[in-house]
Amino acid sequence: MEQVMFKLQELIALYGLKVIAAIAILVIGRIAAKGIREIIRRTMRRARVDETLISFVSSMCYIGILAFVIIAALSQLGVETASFVVVLGSAGLAVGLALQGSLANFAAGVLMIIFKPFKVGDYVEGGGVAGVVEEIGIFTTDLKSPDNKKIIVPNGKMAGDNIVNHTTKEIRRVDIVAGVSYKDDLDKVKNVLADILAKDDRVLKDPAPTIGVLELADSSVNFAVRPWVKTGDYWDVFFATQESIKKRFDAEGISIPFPQQDVHMHQAD
């Protein structure tokens, strides 16, 4: 018993301080990890970074710090940690190779959240689709199509393509083409088109609308009608202006030609 007690005293003397040091490293390391996580969160919130990115980055930093703390505690106990580091590195490489597409989407999502080419509520074209942005996630962007379909686009595809944001500017130009017959008086047509735009309060005076001959087509003289409107009034003005043009042309006797062919039949003698 005396020998057993002596051995126990030797073990306690040898490993007791190491165990206490390892526990202290774990406790202090965990407290430090939580503190660093909160500092990262506060800093990113002051910079007005998206909350999804804040949560992801702070969590990843917290997990990374805890991993180093655990390795340091095991090293304090005399455990060989080099093999753990190699295993973790190999596992990280394997996971990275398996998730190449997901990591690319994640990187693209982070860049879009930071640089903000669009925000929730914008109508955008990108990745071969178009719709209103409903959510910008870490890996995907959710859009709502004009016919109320949900479109989920990988961020890598969204950021890797041209992005057209239709609503980021306060005003937009409405482009309308109005065709008239070659027999119609062009000055009269321009005056009628100008009067239609002048009577619509949604059409802005500055910049001034543009009305001019766009093309001498095969069967018509095409006018470019280009008023400027507030972005929110774009489609209302687009539809209303075309309807007004048709009604006024009918009232003014201005014809809107359509493509037609003349077929001549010759009878052989």
Helices and strands as residue ranges (DSSP letters): H 2-46, H 51-76, H 82-98, H 100-115, E 123-126, E 129-136, E 140-144, E 150-154, H 155-159, E 164-165, E 171-173, E 176-180, H 186-198, E 210-216, E 221-226, E 228-230, G 231-233, H 234-252
